[in-house]
């Protein structure tokens, strides 16, 4: 039975939900515009990499521009005003260059003594509930290449100076204390949420109340040996050097790359599919933990997971557009023939997305209830989502592995793109494969790493190694599909490593089968002693070597 307080909040949330945009058909119960805007950082990151302006791209990656926007101000002239203190969340009111009202809140508690003349404060900008107009102060790393939006930023000294009013929570706007401030619109408007910070702060943010990490993150850290493995991957690609993961596993040597587009593919796919994939899982695991703890904001964590899965470009105004995980699933489903309501078509919605979005909705309802049995159901849905979200990543590995053997490009630039994309998709699944089979993971890595010998590439070996771990990962080869051309399965690209489908068996074929069975029986009787001799399975040439040891985290 629902708790009364929760039921009341659900009714209120239901009424409020009508004011929020839908994301790929999902109706959030809380505001997630600022979270969903992370895809705008990814978009600018991709655009600058595509233009081969890696310096600009790195500024967006590190400094952001669209999410968690705040102004760092220096309050001046505090002499004689006495000691003051304000709690985090204190309202801060000011004006923009046009004289319009700008609102924000103190990011942290602040205080100063009677002897202080200045104080540094961070003011987080308020955001709206509509995605199209959620924020009009977007600076961060965007100002470096002239794409910052400063219309809604606090005015600065270059535009006549400014003052702000501090209003304590619960007080009317007319009850305030006014302060003069100094700051630079271009340099002092920053972002607390960036593609890099998501990875760099994961070690601290992803730890559960129990003191341990959730399963998916723990699996990645145990494999790579680094808490910020995603950032290490992206920065190594940018610097054209080896990733040098502490575990010695899963490394990629980008120093062999001679052209920027290949490095760019590793960077942008690393951000979208290494960083944001895990952020989705972080929010879902946090939602389950909050549910069991009776926290009222568990629903918001589910909503945030959706924001990072779909992005802001998947709102109703831009139905099913986007560049994040939702969009990846759509593309891969059509290339692998796993779309449609049964997951066996090359048109229609990706079956992965049908499942994921359905279980997002279920989780939202389950955690709203807050009872132990409903929290357990939310946890079950979380496991389904985690398994489904692996499928597009695996499809990516198979696609680029197939290109390595059957469609390797002719130009050096396209070759390096293919190598980098394949290696990055492999990096997104190797920890899961390793958890199921370390030898299989090593085989896949040996083939898919950027420095592997393409002349010795073996697509079937990669495919078979992956398929051998599907059951362990909670998926099936039927759900992964194959390599679809748009009209037929490509060479060696049938699902589950099977032979091309046939319409039937001819009379001659039946006769041949009977003769074959008779001969097989005679051979078995004649040489049966050899069939029962124990033989060690021979592995492909590249399937050898020791696995580096690493102490595992809890």
N, C-alpha and C positions, 0 to 999 in steps of 0.2 A: 504493500500500500504506500502511496506517495505521502511524503511528509507534507503537512499543511503549508508550511512556509515555502517549500519547493513548488507545490501546486499553485500557490498564489503567484510566485515568481514566473512560473510557466505561462500562466494566463497573461501576465504582463508582457512576458517575452514574446508570446504569440502575437499580441497586438503590435508590439514594437517591430517584430520581424517584417511586417508589411512595409516598413520604412527602409529596410535594407535591400540592397541588390541581391539577386540570386547568382550563384556561381556554378555554372554548368548544371543548373537545375537544382542545386542545393540551396535551401533557405537558412541562412545563419540566424541564430537567436540573439547574437551579440554583434557589435560593430567590429569588423575585421578589415576595413578599408586600408589601414596603414600596413597591416601584415601582408595583404594581398598585393600591395604595391611593390613588393620585392621583385616581382617579375619585370618591373620597369627598370630596376637596376640591371637585371639580367639582360634585358633588351638593349640598353645602352652599352653594356659590356660586349654583347655580341656584335653590335653595329660597329664599334670601334675596332674590334678584332678583325672583322670582315674588311674594314678599310685599311687594315695593317697599321693601325695607330695604337700599338700595344701600350705605349706610355699613357695615353688617354684612358685606354681600357683598364689599366691597372689602377688609375686614380678612382674610377667608379667602383672597382672591386674592393679597394681598401677603404675609401671614404664614403661610398654610397651616394645617396642623393634623394631617394624617394621614401624612405621608411625610417621612423624614429628620429625625425628632424627636431633639432633643438638649437637655440642660440646661446653662445657663451658670452655673457656680458660682464663688464667690470663696472660695478656701482662706484661712483665717485662722490666726493664731497660729504662723506659721512661724519666728518669731524663735528663734535658738539652735539651730535644727535643721540648720544648715549648708546649703551649696549642694546642689541636687538637680536632676536632669533625668530626664524620662521620654519615651520615644518614642511616637509615635502608635500606637494599637492596644493600649496598656497597659490591662489590665482594671481596671474600677472597680466595686466592690461596695458597695451601701448598702441602705437599707430604705425601704419606703413607709410611709404613715400607719398601716397596720394591722400593721406590723412584719414584713411579708413581704420577701423578698430582691428587690432590684432590681439588674440588671446592665447595664453599658455599657462602652464603650471610649473612650479619649482620641481626640478628633477630630484633634488635631495634636500635634506635639512640644511639650513644655513644659519650662521650666527657670526656676530662680530662684537668686539668690545668697544668701550667708549673711546679707546685710544686709536682705533683703526680708522683710517681715512678712506680705504677702498675695500671692496669685497668682490670676489668672483662668484657668479651664480650661473647655473645652467637652467634655461627655461625651455621646457618641451612644448612645442606648438600643439594647440588643439587641432584635432582632425574631425572632419565631417563624416556622416554616415552614408553618403552617396559617393561611389567610387570616382565618378567623373569630376567631382569638385571637392574631393576629400581634403586637399591641401594645396596651397598656392605659394609655399615657400619650400622650394626643392633646389638645394645648392650642393652641399657636400663636394664630391669630386667633379660635378658637372661644370662648375665655373671654369675649369682648366681649358675646356674646349668650347666655351661660349654657349652652353645649353642650359644654364641655370634659370630657374623661374623664381624671381625675387619679389613678385607682386605682393605676396602676403607675408613678407618678412618684416620684422621690426626695422624701422628706419635707422640709418646710421648718421654719423657726424658729417659725412660728405653730403648729406641731404638735409641739413639744417639741425642736426642733433636730435636728441630724443630723451624722453623720460618715461618711466613706467610706474604703474600703481600696483602695490601689493595689497590684495584683499584676502583676508583670512576666510577659511571655509565657513560657510554659514552666514557671513556678513553681506550686507547689501553693497552694491558697487559704489555707493556714495560714502562708504566707510573704508577709507584706504589710507596708506602712507605712500607718498610719492618720492621716487629716487631718480636722479640723473645717472645715465649710463654711457659707456663708450664701448663700441665694438665695430667690426668691419663686416659688412654684409657678405662679402665674398669669402673671407677667410674664417669667420667665426660662426657661420651657420653650418652645423655638423650633423652627423647621423649616428645614432647609437646602435642601429641595426644595419649591418652591411653583409655582403656575401662573405667577406673575409672574417668578420667578427663572429659570424655564426660558427665557423670552424674553430677559430682561435679561443673562443670562450666555452666550447663544448665540454671540456673537462670539468669545469665548475658547474655549468648549467644542467648537464645531463645526469648528474648524480641524483638518485631518488632519495626519498626520506629515509629509506632503509640503510643508506650508506653505500649501496651498490649501484651499478649502471644497468640500464635496461638491456635486454638480450641483444638486440641488433647492434647497438653501439659497442657493447662489450665484444661482440664477434669481430667487428672491424678493428678495434684497438688491439685485440689479441693477435690478429693476423698481421697488421702493419707495425705494431709496436709503438705507434704515435697516437696521441689523443687528437692532434690536429692534422691527421693524414690527408684530408681534403685540401687544406691550404698548402701543405707540402707538395702535393701533386701539382697544383695550379702554379705555384711560384717556381717550381723546378722547370715546368714547361716554359714559363715566361723567360727564365734565365738560361734556357737551353742546357740544362745540366741533369745529373742523375737525381732521382728522388731520395735515394739513400735512407730508406725507412730503417728504423732501428732493429726490426726483426730480421732484416735481410730478405724478407719475402716481398713479392709483388712489385719490385723496383722497375722503373722505366728510365732508360738513359736517353734523354731528349737532346743530348749533345750531338747526336748523329743527324739531327734535323738541320737542313740547310736553308729552309724557307719558312717564313713566318706563318703561313696559313695552317700548316700542320700543328705547330705549337698552339695556335689559336683554337683549333678544334679541341685539343686536350684541355685547354683552359676553360672554354665555355661549357663543354660537356661535363667537366669536373665540377664546375660550380652548380650546374643544374641537377646533375644526377648523383654526385657524391655528397655535396653539401645539403641541398634542399631535400633530397630523399630522406636523409637522416633527420632533418628538422621535422618533417612530417611525422616520423616515428616517435620523435621526442614528444611532440604534442599529444599524440595518441596515448603513449605510455603515461604521460603526466595526467591525462584525463582519467585514465583508469585508477591511478593512484589517488587522485583527488576524490574520485567517486567513493572508493573504500573509506577514505578519511572523512567523508561527509562534507567536503568543501563545496560551496555554492557555485564556484566558478569553473567546475569541471566541464560544463557545456562550452565555455569560451575556449578551452583547450582543443576540443573537437573542432570548433569553428576555425580556429587558427590552423589546424592541420589541413583543413580544406583550402584555406587561403594559400598555403604553401604548395599544395598539390595542383590547384587550378591556376592561381594567379589572378590578377585584376582583369586580364584580357579575356577571361571566360565569363564575364558578367552577361546578363541578358542582352545588353546593348551590343555585345560582340560574341554572340552565341558560339561556344565551343571553339573559339580562337585560342591563341595562347602559345607559350613557348616552354612551359614547364612540364611536369610529369603527366598531367592529363593529355596534353598535346602529343607527347612522345607515345603514349599508349595508343592514341588514335592512328598515328602514322605507322607504327610497327604492326598493329592489327591488320591493316590493309596490305602490308607487305608480307605478312605471314599467314594470311587468310584465317584470322581468328576474330573477325568482327561479326556483327549480327546477333540476334537474340539467342542463337545456339552456339555462337563462337566458331562458326565454320564457313563464314562468308568473307569476301573482300570488300564489301560495302556495308554501310550502316555504322552504328556506334561500336567502338572497341568493346569486346565482351569484358575485358579487364575493367574498363571504366564503368560498365553497367554494374559489375559486382562491387567495385570500390565505392562508388557513389551511394549505392544502396546500403552498404555497411557503415558509411559515414552517417547516413540518416538514422540507421538503427542505433549507432553509438550515441548520437545526440539524444535520442529518446531514453536510452538505458541509463546514461549517467545523470539525466535529469531526475530520474526516480530516486537514485541514491541508496537503494536498499542493497544488501549483499548479493541477493540473487540476480538483481538487475546489473550490478557491477560485474558479476561473473559473466553475464551475457555480453556486456560491453567488451570485456576482455576477449571473449571468443570472436567477436566482430573485428577487434584489433588484429588478431592472429590471421584472420581471413584477408584483411587489407594488406598486411605485411607480406603474405604469400603472393597475392595478386600483383603487388607492386614490383616483385622480382621479375615477373614475366617479360615486360617490355625491355628490361635491361638484358636479359638472356637473349631475347630476340635480336637485340643490337649486337651482341657478341657473335651470334650465328650469322647475321647478315654480313658483317665485316670479315668474318672468317671465310665465308663463302667467296666474297670478293677477292680475298687474298689468293685463293686457288683458282677460281674460275672466271674472274673478271678484273684482275689487277690492272689499274690504269696505266696508260703509256707515259704520261708526262710525270716528271719528278714531283711537281707540286701536288698533283692528284694522288700520287703514290704516298706521299708523306701525310696527306689528309687521311687516307685510308688507314695507314699504320697508326696514326694518332687516335682516330676515332675508335678503331678496334681495340687498341690498348686501353683506352679510357672506359669503354663499356666493360671490358674484362675486369678492370679495377673495381667496378661497382658490384661485381658478383663473386670475385675470387674469395673474399672472406667467408661467404656462405658455402661455397664449394669446399673450401679447406676444412670447414667445420664438419662436413660430411665425408670428405676423403682428401687427405693431404696430397696423395700421389696424383689424384685427378686435378687438383688445383695447380700443382707444379707443371703438369703436362699442358694445361690451358695457358698458363703464364708463359711457358717456354715458347709456345707457338705465337701467342698474341702480343708479346712485348714488342716495342717499336724496333728493337735491334735484332729481331729474329731473322733467320735466312728464309726469304720468301720462296726460293727455289725448292726448298724441302718442306713446304707447307702441306699440312694434311688436315683438310677440313673435316673428314670423317672422324679422325681421332679427337678433334676438339668437340664435335657434336656428341660422339659417344661418351666422352668423359663427362660432359654436362648432363646428358640423359641419365647416366648412372647415379646421379645425385638428386634427381628431381623428386623422388619419393621422400627423401630425407628433408628436402626443402619445402615439402607440402604442396607440390604442384605436379602436373603430368605433362608428358610430351605432346599429348593431344591439345592441351591448352596453349602450349608454346607455338605449335604449328610448324611450318617449314619455310622454304624460300620460294615465294610466289612471284611469277612473272607478270601476272595480270590476266593470263590465259591458261597457264599450266605451271606445274612445279618445275623449277629450274633444275639443271643437272645435279643429281645427288642431293636435291633439296627437299625431298619428300618428308613429311612429318614423321617423327619417331624413327628416322633412319630407314624407313621401309622402301620397298620397291614401288615403282609407279603402279597405280591401280589398273586392273584389267576388267573388261566387261564380262568375261567368262572364260571357260576352258573348252577347247575344241575336242572332238572325238579322238583325233590323233594325239591331242595332249593327254587325254585320259589314258590311252593305251601306253603312252610314254611313261606316265606316272606309275602304272602297274608294273611295267618292265623294270623301271628304276627301283621300285620297292623290292621286287624279287632279287635283283642283283645286290641291293644293299643288304638284304637278309643273308645272302650267301657269303658276302664279304665279312659281315659281322661274325657269323659262325666260324669262318675260316681263320679270322685274325682277332677273335674276341679277347685273347690274352693281352693284346696290345692296347685295346680300348680301355682296360681297367688299370693300366699302368699309370701311376701318378706323374703328372708333368707340371712343372712350374709355368705359369702364364708368362709368355714373352711380351714385353711392353715395347711400344714404339721407341725408336732410337732416342728421341728427345725426352722420354719419360724416365729419366734416370737422375740421380743426384740426391744429396742429403737435404733434408728440410732443416732450416735454421731454427734453433730453439729460442723461445722467448717466454719470459715469465708472464703468466696470464693475470688479468685483473678480475676482480669480482664484480 
